[in-house]
Amino acid sequence: MSHESFDPLALFRLDGDVAIVTGASSGLGVRFARVLHAVGARVVVAARRKERLDELVEELPGAMAIAADLSVADDRERLVAETVERFGGVQLLVNNAGIGAKVAIEDEDLDRFRSAIEINLTAVWHLCKLAGAHMVAARSGSIVNVASMLGHVGSSPVKQAHYTASKGGVVNLTRELALQWARKGVRVNALCPGWFESEMTAGMESDEGSQRFIQQNSPIPRMGEAHELDGALLLLASRAGTFLTGQSLIVDGGWTAR
């Protein structure tokens, strides 16, 4: 085989593929959209804050913004329907939208728990179902559910039962859907970040106590940087990962290895 014809990096490209990225108005979602666009995907970005989405698509030629409240079933249905109407299909879904807060269960009310389950788990299930129908029909597609290392281990002393419960659900939903669709050409995997800067962790990067907590407890003693999820995302999304399904790729600096 000549050097010219041997290009392993080509497997990571997504030229022409249509990719939906939720929670794309800030943080990791913005990064995911930029990365997928950089390797050739036609990206549909979704979130509630339309003005932020519009700013993002201005720098991503060919991308489309769809304002959607993912706690609303009709908005989830509209997101997939408008994507398919515009581009004719969908090959990749990145379920990134999520909410969470630090609160002890004694102070955690039922509404907060229900809201977290709706956004972090039910919406993931619903979007998988909606986009997955088109992928199954085409016998091709990849779904990346952004869970968390906290879907595998407890969070305390950062207390957030609603978040850990919902992300644990995403991890096992991912396994189940992977099994249901493995022979139908659709792969489903979970990307599980550790401590990364995002709206949910806002302030941790500059708070001395938070930094001390991470440095003392993380084998790699720091928070992750956004670019350190790029490779994991592309592996799960692209032809480079065609034999990967039902897996959790945990990018956490060794946190869960303890």
DOVEXTOR-731621 format. One record per residue (C-alpha): x negated, y, z negated; residue in one letter; residue number from 1. Coordinates in steps of 0.001 Angstrom, whole numbers, plus 500000, padded with zeros to 6 digits. Example, Ala and Ser with C-alpha at 12.3 -4.5 7.8 and 13.67 -1.06 7.14 Angstrom:
<pts>
+--------+--------+--------+------+-----+
|      x |      y |      z | code | pos |
+--------+--------+--------+------+-----+
| 487700 | 495500 | 492200 |    A |   1 |
| 486330 | 498940 | 492860 |    S |   2 |
+--------+--------+--------+------+-----+
</pts>
This chain:
<pts>
+--------+--------+--------+------+-----+
|      x |      y |      z | code | pos |
+--------+--------+--------+------+-----+
| 500000 | 500000 | 500000 |    M |   1 |
| 498576 | 503356 | 500987 |    S |   2 |
| 498262 | 506152 | 498485 |    H |   3 |
| 500569 | 508279 | 500633 |    E |   4 |
| 503469 | 505818 | 500331 |    S |   5 |
| 503017 | 505124 | 496630 |    F |   6 |
| 504693 | 507870 | 494610 |    D |   7 |
| 506021 | 506748 | 491203 |    P |   8 |
| 507028 | 510315 | 490360 |    L |   9 |
| 509578 | 510240 | 493203 |    A |  10 |
| 511719 | 507920 | 491086 |    L |  11 |
| 512373 | 510794 | 488695 |    F |  12 |
| 513909 | 513017 | 491367 |    R |  13 |
| 517659 | 513560 | 491624 |    L |  14 |
| 517865 | 515155 | 495063 |    D |  15 |
| 521491 | 515846 | 495954 |    G |  16 |
| 522954 | 514190 | 492869 |    D |  17 |
| 525780 | 516039 | 491127 |    V |  18 |
| 525126 | 516447 | 487405 |    A |  19 |
| 527537 | 517760 | 484766 |    I |  20 |
| 525862 | 519212 | 481673 |    V |  21 |
| 528080 | 520183 | 478741 |    T |  22 |
| 527087 | 522566 | 475989 |    G |  23 |
| 525021 | 524406 | 478584 |    A |  24 |
| 525388 | 527946 | 477257 |    S |  25 |
| 522479 | 527715 | 474809 |    S |  26 |
| 519554 | 525725 | 473454 |    G |  27 |
| 518922 | 522223 | 474715 |    L |  28 |
| 521806 | 522331 | 477180 |    G |  29 |
| 520232 | 525231 | 479042 |    V |  30 |
| 516943 | 523370 | 479182 |    R |  31 |
| 518616 | 520175 | 480424 |    F |  32 |
| 520360 | 522078 | 483224 |    A |  33 |
| 517112 | 523720 | 484329 |    R |  34 |
| 515214 | 520435 | 484286 |    V |  35 |
| 517832 | 518558 | 486318 |    L |  36 |
| 518026 | 521392 | 488821 |    H |  37 |
| 514224 | 521411 | 489133 |    A |  38 |
| 514250 | 517789 | 490299 |    V |  39 |
| 516925 | 518390 | 492911 |    G |  40 |
| 520288 | 517902 | 491212 |    A |  41 |
| 523329 | 520023 | 491953 |    R |  42 |
| 524203 | 521083 | 488431 |    V |  43 |
| 527602 | 521895 | 486959 |    V |  44 |
| 527219 | 523673 | 483634 |    V |  45 |
| 530070 | 523744 | 481149 |    A |  46 |
| 530663 | 525549 | 477860 |    A |  47 |
| 533069 | 528053 | 476354 |    R |  48 |
| 530902 | 531143 | 476886 |    R |  49 |
| 531392 | 531919 | 480575 |    K |  50 |
| 529085 | 534933 | 480637 |    E |  51 |
| 526155 | 532832 | 479482 |    R |  52 |
| 526934 | 530188 | 482076 |    L |  53 |
| 527072 | 532823 | 484800 |    D |  54 |
| 523648 | 534102 | 483788 |    E |  55 |
| 522265 | 530573 | 483947 |    L |  56 |
| 523638 | 529709 | 487393 |    V |  57 |
| 522154 | 532908 | 488812 |    E |  58 |
| 518735 | 531300 | 488366 |    E |  59 |
| 519862 | 527860 | 489605 |    L |  60 |
| 520805 | 528091 | 493300 |    P |  61 |
| 523688 | 525797 | 494165 |    G |  62 |
| 524781 | 525353 | 490567 |    A |  63 |
| 528356 | 525935 | 489386 |    M |  64 |
| 529664 | 527236 | 486067 |    A |  65 |
| 532926 | 525990 | 484587 |    I |  66 |
| 534161 | 527595 | 481392 |    A |  67 |
| 535705 | 524869 | 479237 |    A |  68 |
| 536602 | 524275 | 475605 |    D |  69 |
| 535664 | 520641 | 475191 |    L |  70 |
| 537910 | 520275 | 472154 |    S |  71 |
| 540832 | 520561 | 474609 |    V |  72 |
| 541694 | 517469 | 476647 |    A |  73 |
| 543067 | 519499 | 479571 |    D |  74 |
| 539775 | 521387 | 479834 |    D |  75 |
| 537830 | 518132 | 479935 |    R |  76 |
| 540055 | 516852 | 482724 |    E |  77 |
| 539720 | 520125 | 484627 |    R |  78 |
| 535915 | 520052 | 484321 |    L |  79 |
| 535619 | 516695 | 486053 |    V |  80 |
| 538362 | 517430 | 488578 |    A |  81 |
| 536815 | 520750 | 489672 |    E |  82 |
| 533376 | 519139 | 489923 |    T |  83 |
| 534666 | 516384 | 492182 |    V |  84 |
| 536717 | 518843 | 494232 |    E |  85 |
| 533663 | 521051 | 494808 |    R |  86 |
| 530987 | 518417 | 495352 |    F |  87 |
| 532896 | 515259 | 496271 |    G |  88 |
| 531764 | 513184 | 493324 |    G |  89 |
| 529589 | 513040 | 490230 |    V |  90 |
| 526470 | 510927 | 489777 |    Q |  91 |
| 525262 | 512107 | 486372 |    L |  92 |
| 526967 | 513213 | 483164 |    L |  93 |
| 524994 | 514694 | 480269 |    V |  94 |
| 527258 | 514898 | 477230 |    N |  95 |
| 525348 | 517501 | 475264 |    N |  96 |
| 528018 | 519653 | 473577 |    A |  97 |
| 528143 | 519226 | 469807 |    G |  98 |
| 528814 | 520951 | 466512 |    I |  99 |
| 527579 | 520505 | 462967 |    G | 100 |
| 526907 | 522365 | 459746 |    A | 101 |
| 525203 | 521805 | 456432 |    K | 102 |
| 527860 | 521075 | 453799 |    V | 103 |
| 528229 | 518625 | 450919 |    A | 104 |
| 531154 | 516233 | 451273 |    I | 105 |
| 532722 | 517705 | 448130 |    E | 106 |
| 533075 | 520967 | 450049 |    D | 107 |
| 533751 | 519446 | 453454 |    E | 108 |
| 537403 | 519778 | 454421 |    D | 109 |
| 539422 | 517581 | 456721 |    L | 110 |
| 539603 | 520185 | 459474 |    D | 111 |
| 535805 | 520361 | 459737 |    R | 112 |
| 535555 | 516592 | 459935 |    F | 113 |
| 538300 | 516356 | 462556 |    R | 114 |
| 536719 | 519115 | 464640 |    S | 115 |
| 533334 | 517382 | 464612 |    A | 116 |
| 534853 | 514058 | 465646 |    I | 117 |
| 536831 | 515736 | 468437 |    E | 118 |
| 533853 | 517560 | 469959 |    I | 119 |
| 531034 | 515150 | 469140 |    N | 120 |
| 532774 | 511835 | 469745 |    L | 121 |
| 536261 | 512037 | 471270 |    T | 122 |
| 535175 | 514486 | 473971 |    A | 123 |
| 532208 | 512243 | 474767 |    V | 124 |
| 534514 | 509236 | 475101 |    W | 125 |
| 536938 | 511210 | 477259 |    H | 126 |
| 534332 | 512676 | 479612 |    L | 127 |
| 532687 | 509270 | 479976 |    C | 128 |
| 536077 | 507839 | 480917 |    K | 129 |
| 536862 | 510650 | 483383 |    L | 130 |
| 533470 | 510849 | 485097 |    A | 131 |
| 532905 | 507130 | 484774 |    G | 132 |
| 535959 | 506388 | 486905 |    A | 133 |
| 534303 | 508132 | 489855 |    H | 134 |
| 530976 | 506420 | 489161 |    M | 135 |
| 532589 | 502979 | 488981 |    V | 136 |
| 534392 | 503653 | 492255 |    A | 137 |
| 531050 | 504525 | 493844 |    A | 138 |
| 529314 | 501683 | 491964 |    R | 139 |
| 526586 | 504122 | 490989 |    S | 140 |
| 525983 | 506612 | 488203 |    G | 141 |
| 524252 | 507435 | 484963 |    S | 142 |
| 525610 | 508844 | 481714 |    I | 143 |
| 523346 | 510350 | 479075 |    V | 144 |
| 525086 | 510902 | 475754 |    N | 145 |
| 523118 | 513295 | 473593 |    V | 146 |
| 523450 | 511785 | 470139 |    A | 147 |
| 520838 | 512371 | 467442 |    S | 148 |
| 518307 | 510526 | 465353 |    M | 149 |
| 520976 | 511142 | 462684 |    L | 150 |
| 523171 | 508647 | 464498 |    G | 151 |
| 520689 | 506038 | 463254 |    H | 152 |
| 519741 | 507266 | 459766 |    V | 153 |
| 521293 | 509401 | 457055 |    G | 154 |
| 520741 | 513140 | 456996 |    S | 155 |
| 520593 | 514028 | 453296 |    S | 156 |
| 519192 | 516143 | 451732 |    P | 157 |
| 520576 | 518004 | 454757 |    V | 158 |
| 524170 | 517137 | 453938 |    K | 159 |
| 526486 | 516763 | 456932 |    Q | 160 |
| 528645 | 513657 | 456796 |    A | 161 |
| 530836 | 514839 | 459682 |    H | 162 |
| 527809 | 515106 | 461962 |    Y | 163 |
| 526158 | 511807 | 461088 |    T | 164 |
| 529464 | 509945 | 461367 |    A | 165 |
| 530180 | 511389 | 464792 |    S | 166 |
| 526690 | 510769 | 466149 |    K | 167 |
| 526669 | 507211 | 464837 |    G | 168 |
| 529883 | 506747 | 466781 |    G | 169 |
| 528255 | 508084 | 469934 |    V | 170 |
| 525401 | 505588 | 469595 |    V | 171 |
| 527729 | 502591 | 469474 |    N | 172 |
| 530148 | 504018 | 472051 |    L | 173 |
| 527123 | 504209 | 474333 |    T | 174 |
| 526344 | 500541 | 473768 |    R | 175 |
| 529924 | 499471 | 474441 |    E | 176 |
| 530368 | 501486 | 477636 |    L | 177 |
| 527004 | 500234 | 478878 |    A | 178 |
| 528249 | 496673 | 478477 |    L | 179 |
| 531586 | 497379 | 480163 |    Q | 180 |
| 529983 | 499037 | 483188 |    W | 181 |
| 526657 | 497200 | 483547 |    A | 182 |
| 527940 | 495091 | 486443 |    R | 183 |
| 529712 | 498042 | 488029 |    K | 184 |
| 526587 | 500055 | 488799 |    G | 185 |
| 526888 | 502561 | 485954 |    V | 186 |
| 524275 | 502994 | 483235 |    R | 187 |
| 525035 | 504577 | 479847 |    V | 188 |
| 522306 | 505569 | 477409 |    N | 189 |
| 521875 | 507872 | 474425 |    A | 190 |
| 519220 | 510532 | 474046 |    L | 191 |
| 518618 | 511052 | 470329 |    C | 192 |
| 516611 | 514157 | 469428 |    P | 193 |
| 515103 | 514788 | 466036 |    G | 194 |
| 514558 | 518294 | 464663 |    W | 195 |
| 514610 | 520653 | 467645 |    F | 196 |
| 515451 | 524332 | 467828 |    E | 197 |
| 519117 | 524834 | 468703 |    S | 198 |
| 522099 | 526807 | 467492 |    E | 199 |
| 522788 | 524099 | 464922 |    M | 200 |
| 519272 | 524305 | 463487 |    T | 201 |
| 519039 | 528098 | 463800 |    A | 202 |
| 516735 | 529509 | 461145 |    G | 203 |
| 514943 | 526252 | 460364 |    M | 204 |
| 512006 | 527231 | 462568 |    E | 205 |
| 511298 | 530271 | 460386 |    S | 206 |
| 512521 | 529118 | 456984 |    D | 207 |
| 509612 | 528150 | 454725 |    E | 208 |
| 511563 | 525545 | 452804 |    G | 209 |
| 512836 | 523878 | 455985 |    S | 210 |
| 509381 | 523838 | 457511 |    Q | 211 |
| 507897 | 522364 | 454351 |    R | 212 |
| 510610 | 519666 | 454363 |    F | 213 |
| 509795 | 518709 | 457952 |    I | 214 |
| 506026 | 518841 | 457500 |    Q | 215 |
| 506200 | 516621 | 454442 |    Q | 216 |
| 508605 | 514061 | 455897 |    N | 217 |
| 507913 | 513863 | 459635 |    S | 218 |
| 504997 | 511712 | 460837 |    P | 219 |
| 504334 | 514371 | 463481 |    I | 220 |
| 504628 | 517264 | 461025 |    P | 221 |
| 506584 | 519823 | 463015 |    R | 222 |
| 509811 | 520420 | 464914 |    M | 223 |
| 510021 | 519274 | 468508 |    G | 224 |
| 509689 | 521699 | 471396 |    E | 225 |
| 512368 | 521777 | 474094 |    A | 226 |
| 510059 | 520519 | 476859 |    H | 227 |
| 509360 | 517380 | 474818 |    E | 228 |
| 512805 | 516049 | 475787 |    L | 229 |
| 512270 | 516532 | 479534 |    D | 230 |
| 510668 | 513163 | 480196 |    G | 231 |
| 513196 | 511222 | 478150 |    A | 232 |
| 516107 | 512944 | 479871 |    L | 233 |
| 514746 | 512248 | 483347 |    L | 234 |
| 513953 | 508626 | 482534 |    L | 235 |
| 517553 | 507997 | 481467 |    L | 236 |
| 519079 | 510062 | 484271 |    A | 237 |
| 517088 | 508932 | 487282 |    S | 238 |
| 516091 | 505877 | 489315 |    R | 239 |
| 513067 | 505577 | 487032 |    A | 240 |
| 515397 | 504018 | 484450 |    G | 241 |
| 517522 | 501702 | 486562 |    T | 242 |
| 516989 | 498740 | 484200 |    F | 243 |
| 517786 | 500796 | 481087 |    L | 244 |
| 521319 | 500722 | 479727 |    T | 245 |
| 522935 | 500699 | 476297 |    G | 246 |
| 519804 | 502124 | 474707 |    Q | 247 |
| 519042 | 504938 | 472293 |    S | 248 |
| 515897 | 506833 | 473220 |    L | 249 |
| 514920 | 508512 | 469957 |    I | 250 |
| 512615 | 511509 | 470348 |    V | 251 |
| 511969 | 512485 | 466742 |    D | 252 |
| 508249 | 512713 | 466044 |    G | 253 |
| 508425 | 509356 | 464267 |    G | 254 |
| 511116 | 510383 | 461734 |    W | 255 |
| 513145 | 507167 | 462057 |    T | 256 |
| 510056 | 504949 | 462062 |    A | 257 |
| 509531 | 505519 | 458357 |    R | 258 |
+--------+--------+--------+------+-----+
</pts>
